[in-house]
Amino acid sequence: SELLDIARLDHGVFRLDLQPMDLAAAASNAARTLSTPDHEVCVHASEEVIVNADPARVAQCLET
């Protein structure tokens, strides 16, 4: 999948589904996914951080 994304980038056909999203919530979701019983990943955000981004691509970046 990542190799296909690179090929799409190289050919200028990579598409993003931009929409408002809460970056702090995305980081918290990734932290829960990446946490283990021995190593908890914590995210501390004082408020929502709304950005215009592709939620699937942001999750891909945070979880890789």
Long-range contacts (C-beta under 8 A, 24 or more apart in sequence): 16-53, 16-54, 16-57, 17-54, 17-55, 17-56, 18-52, 18-53, 18-54, 19-52, 19-53, 19-54, 19-55, 20-50, 20-51, 20-52, 21-50, 21-51, 21-52, 21-53, 21-55, 21-58, 22-48, 22-49, 22-50, 23-49, 23-50, 23-51, 23-53, 23-58, 24-48, 24-49, 26-55, 26-58, 26-59, 26-62, 27-62, 29-59, 30-59, 30-62, 30-63, 33-63, 34-63
